[in-house]
């Protein structure tokens, strides 16, 4: 089975990220496929490069990055939600005249079309609000 997963909750204000990650790990561990992870609404904060979680907390961003590399899964970030929350790729940083990009490695800004495309090519769409 092929899944598309959307994460809506902020990485440190809700359990959405951790639950989504555990779901994805379980899915690929059961020989299913995760087509794309789409970070939406407050979930876009997961891709903010400047996060420094306390040493006694898990680094959810790092866990997503490891998952993406290990399983070749795209970490897509809603561009509209990302921009209004300060998540900027290099091209958006230049476009709007900011000093630096803030998008973490292995994440990419995409539009809702990418989400729709992934849903169309998947067997199931799962959201974590």
N, C-alpha and C positions, 0 to 999 in steps of 0.2 A: 504494500500500500504506500502511496506517496502522499505526504502531508505538506501543507503550507501552514506556517505558524505565525501569528501576530502577537506581539507583546505590547500591551498598552500601558502597563504600570511602571512607575518610576523605579529605578534599580534599588534604591535604599529606602523608599517610602512604602513599598508594598512587597508582597511575595511573588508577584507576577513573573518577574525575571527568573527567579530560582525555580519556580514550578514549571515554567516553559522549558528551561534548560534540562531539567530532570525528565520531562516528557520527551524531549528530543533525544536525549541519551538513551532512554528506554526504547524509543521507536527504532533507532538505528541498531541498537543492541538486539532487537527482535527481527532483524533483517528487513525493516521497512526503510523508506527513504524520506528525508526531509528536503524538499525542493528549495525552500527559501524561508528565512526568518525575517519578518517585517516588523520593525520597531516604529510604533505609531503613538500619537498623543504624548503622554509623559514618558513613555518607553524610549523616546529618542535620547533621553539623558544617558542611556546606557552607552551611547557612542561618543559622549563628550570626553575628549582626551585629557582634560585637566583634572579629572577626578582623582582624589587620593583617599581611598578608604582607610579607616583605622586598621592597624596591624592585626587586631583581634577579630576582624570581620573578613568575610570572603570578598575577593575582588571579582565581582560578577562579570565585569567587562573582560578581564583576562580569561575567565572561563569560557565566555562566548567566543573570544578570539581563538582559543585552543580548539574548541569544538569546530569552528569554521575551517580551520586549517586541517584538522584530522579527518573530517568527513566531507570536505570540499562543498560546504554549504554557504551560500551568499548571506551576508548580514546586511540587509537593506534598511535604510533609514528614510522615513518620509521626509522629503525635502521641505515641504511647507511647514510641517511641525518642527523640523530641525532648525530651520533658519530663524523662526520666531523664538526659539529657545537657545540660540547662540551656537548651534552645531553647524560649522562651516567647513566645507571641503576646500582644497586649495583654489579651485576655480571660483567658488563662491566668495572666498575671502578676497581674492583679487577683484572680482566683480563689484563688491560692495565697499572696497577700500579699507578693509581691516588689516591689522598688522600680522596676524597669523591665522592659520587654519586651526580648527578645534576638533576635527573629526578624527577619531582614533583609528589606528591601523586595522585593516581587514573589514572595516565598515564602509559602506558607500551610500551616498545620498541618491535616492531614486524617487520617482513619482508614483502615484497610485496605480498607474498603468502597469507597473512591474508587479504590484500585488495582484491585480486582476488577472494578469497573464499567468502568474504562479497558481492562483486558485483554479483557473481554467484547465491547467495541466496536472492538477492534483486530484486525488480521490477524496481527500478530506481537508477542510479548513478549520483550524483550531485557534481560538483567541484566548489570551490570558490578560484579563482587564486589570 
